[in-house]
Amino acid sequence: MPVKKKTAKPILTNKKANVQVLSSKVAFEGPLFRVFREEVREPGNKTSHRDIIRHNGSVVILAVEDSSKRDPLIVMERQYRHAAGQYLWEVPAGKMDAGEERLAAAKRELKEETGYCAKKWTKLVRYFASPGFLGEWMQVFLAEGLIPGEAEPEEDELLEVVLVPLSEVLGMIDQGKILDGKTLVSIQLYARLRAKKKKAK
C-alpha cells in the first residue's frame, strides 16, 4: 500500500509581528549609536525586556573591477578591528549620516575609503547583521565601472586597500581567512549570481 506523503506547511512568513512597546528609554548615547532599554509585549503575549542598539544605518559596497571578465577583481580592505581583536579582510562599508540616502552614503564611503567612484550602482541585498540586539539593517550595493581616485579616509581609519581576484577571495573564505559577515554575505551572493547567469547563457 503506497504511503501518503504529507506536504510540510511553510513556516516562513512576511506578516508584520503584533508587538507592543510598553516602555522605552535611552540607556546609553554615544557618537555612533544609542542603546534603548525597552519593555515589549511580543507575539504570544509574552512580556520581555530588551536592550536594543540603534543608529542611522550602514551601507556595504561590493566594488568590482572588470566584472565582465572570468575572474573579476574585488576591492578589499584590511584593517584592525578592536572589537574583534584582530585584523580583518572586508569589503568597503560605513555608517550613514543623519538624513542621508543609502545610495549617496555608499558613493561617499567608497570614495572616502578607497578613492574609487563607480559608473554603475545596483542594489544586491539587505540583511540584519545581528537582530538579537542590533536594530540596524545593512544594504549591499554592487559598484561597477570603477574610476580610480584619491582616498579620503577619516582620521581614525587606517586601511590597506587592495584588488583581489574573485577566485582568491572565495579561496580565502574556504580557508577561514575572511571572518567579516558583510563580506561573506556579499561575496558569496555575487559569486552565486554570476554562476547562475553563466548557466543561463
Secondary structure, 3 states (H helix, E strand, C coil): CCCCCCCCCCCCCCCCCCCEEEEEEEEEECCCCEEEEEEEEECCCEEEEEEEEECCCEEEEEEEECCCCCCCEEEEEEEEECCCCEEEEECCEEECCCCCCHHHHHHHHHHHHHCCEEEEEEEEEEEECCCCCECCEEEEEEEEEEECCCCCCCCCCCCEEEEEEHHHHHHHHHCCCCCCHHHHHHHHHHHHHHHHHHHHC
